[in-house]
């Protein structure tokens, strides 16, 4: 009898957990807030940007309330695992290394990485032209991994908690190059007054080994139902014009990619 009661209790707990997991009337979303135009903090102290608008649109398509949680990049995945939030929508690339810890939705955008330098510093790009240069990159990112494994023996790598810190150092001459997502560099620096003396050099960097198939929303592995709902929501906003409306607010090109 005790065994039967125990099994019934376990079954009830499991069924209750599944029912609660599938409701998702409120979704806590981690946003970095220091990666314009994808996310930043407005003068009013609110999180704004492409990632923010996408997060809100996805939750609306799911019929859920979006609760935004500001989170520094270094603590993104640990915070997800600690249940500080339910998903990460913060321009996080889908990579094999991250998939060992978390699951991802399908991509919601995809853009290449680039090098940015002061005009004239590297007239003709080549691996040899990078030798001895000091390159700034945001730590614990796919760009950090790519830079370390591809050019780590030839360049001096300086890692930052945010791109804004790297921008300050490249302006001050403390580093020669910044490597990051091309759109983040364009919107966050090159298109600003301070970026007029700088330019992209070298090819688009899109190696799937490092950059994966695109940017997705990260969820805990046990939350497959949330992943499915987010995937459905991505399809919905792509089909009903919401995605295009958000994209056109920030970009004049197809940020989704091929």
N, C-alpha and C positions, 0 to 999 in steps of 0.2 A: 504493500500500500504506500509506504514512504517513497519507494522508487517511482511509483506512478504519479504521486503528488509532485515529486521533484521534477519529473519530466513535463508535467502540465505547467508548472510554474515557469520552467525554462521556455516552454513554447509561448506562454503568455508574454514573457519579457521580450522575446524575439519579435513576436508579432507587433507588440507595442512599439518597439524600437524601429521596426520597418515602417510602420504607419507614420510615426513622427518624422522619420527621415524623408519620407516622400511628400510631406506637406510643403516644406520650404516656403512658408509664407513670409519669412524674413531671412535675408541673406546678408551676412556680414562680409564686406569686401575690403581686402587690403589694397591700399593705394600708396605709392611712394610719396608723391607730392614734391619731388625735386627733379623732375625729368621732363621739362617743357619741350614740345607742346602736349606731350602725353599726360603729364600731371604736374601740377604746381599749386602753390597756395596763393590765393588771391589777396589783395590788400585788405579785404574784409575777413581774412582768415579761413576762407572756404577752399576745399579741394576742387580744382577745376582742370579741364583738359580732355583730350581725346579718350584716354582710358576711363576717366570719370563718366563721361557721357555714354560710352559703350557699356559700362557697368550698370548705369541707371536704365539704359534701354533694354539690356538683357533681363534685368530683374522685372521690369515692367512687362516684357513679353512673357515672362514666367508667372506673372500675377503675384509677384513677391515685392516686399519692401526692401530697398537697398539701404544698408547701413554701412557708411564708409568709415574705414579705419585707417588712419595715417600710420605708416610703418616704414622705418628706415630699411634700405635695401638689404643690408647684411642680415637682418633678422626675419626676412620674409618667410622662408620655408620653416625655420624653427617655430615662428609664431603660428603658422598654419598647423603644424603638428601638435602644438600646445593648445589648440582650439581657441586661440584669440580671435579668429575669424574663420569663415567657411571656405573662402576662395581668394585667390590672388589674381587681380586683374591689373597688372602693373608692368606691361611690356616685357614679360618674362618669356624667353625663348624656350621652345620645347626641345630638350636635349636628352640623350641617353642617360647621362649622369643624373639629371634631375628626375628622370622617370624611375630611377631606382628607389626614390623616396616618395614621390607624389605622382598623381595622374594629371593629365592635361586634356582639355577639350580640343576640338579641332582649332585650327588657327583662326584668329580674327584680324590679323594683318601680318605683313611680311615686307621688310625693307633691308637693304644691304648695309654692311658696315663700311666705314671709310676712314682714311687718315686726313687730318686737317693740320695745315702748317701756315706760317707766315709767308706771304707771297715772295717768291724768289729763293726761299731757303732750299728747296729741292726742285731745281729747274726740270730735271728729267728723273722720273721715279725708277728705282730699281732696288733690290734688296741691299746692294752695296751702298746705295745712297743713304740708307737708314743707319748704317754702322756708326756707332758712337753717339747717336742721337738719344736724347732723353724723351721718352714717350709716356704721356699721362693716360691713364685708363681707370674706369670705375672698377673697384675691386669686386671679386667674386661674381663677375659677369662672364658671359660667353666671349666678350671682347678681351677680357683679361686672360682667359684660358687660351684663346687663339694667339694673342700677342706673345704670351709666355712660351708656348710650344713652337711657334713658327719663327719668332725673331728674338727670343729670350737670350740667346748667346751673343747677339750682335748689338742689342740696344740696352739702354739703362731704363728699366721700367719703374715708374712712380705711380703708386696706386692711391685712389681717392675714394672717399665715402660717397661723393656725388660729383656729377659733371661740373656743377658750378664751381667747385673747388679747383678742378683742373683748368677751367677757363681763367680763373684768377691767376694761376701760375703761368699759363702760356702767355697771358698779357704782360706779366711781370718778367718774362724771359727766363723763368726758372725751369721750364721744360720747352722742348722744341716742337713736339707733335702731340696732338690729342687723337686717340682712336675711340670711336663710338659709333652708334647707329647714325646713318647718314642724315635721317630726318631730324633726329635730336640735335645733331651738330648744326644743321641748316637753320632750324627754327630757334634753337636756344642760343646760337652765337653768330653764325655767318650772316644771317639776315638782320642782325642788330647793328647799330652804329659801331660798336666795338669790333665787329667782325669784318669790316670793310678791307682791312689789310691782310686778310687770311683767305685760304683757298683749300679745296680738296686736292689731294695728290694720290696717284695710284689707282688701281682697279677696284671695282666693287668686290667686297669680300662676302661670299655666300656659301662657302664650303659647308655642306650638310653635316660633315663630321663635327664641326664646331657650332654651327648656327642652326642646325636642325631644320624642320619643315616650316617654321614660322613662329609667331607669337600666339600663345594660348592662355586660357585661364587655368590655373593650377587648383586642384582639389585633393583632399586626402583620399588614399586608395580605397578606403571603405565607403566613401561617398559616391559610388558609381551612379546612384540615382540623380544626384545633383549634377554630375558631369553630363548625364543624358539630357537633363532639362536645359542646361546651358547650351549644349550642342543644338538642341531644337530651337532655342532662342536665337542663336547665331544665324541659323537658317531663316528664321522668321524675319529678323531685322534686315537681312540681306535681300529677302524677297519683297518686303513691303515698302522699301525705300528709306527706311529709318537709317540704315547704315550709310547710304549715300549722302543723306542730309548731314549726318555727323561728320563724315569724311570731308565734305565740301566746306564745312565750317573751319577746318584746320589746314587742308591741303588742296593743291590744284592738280593732283595726280591720283592714280589708283593706288592707294596705300595697302589694299588687300593683297595685291600681287597676283601672280598667275594662278 
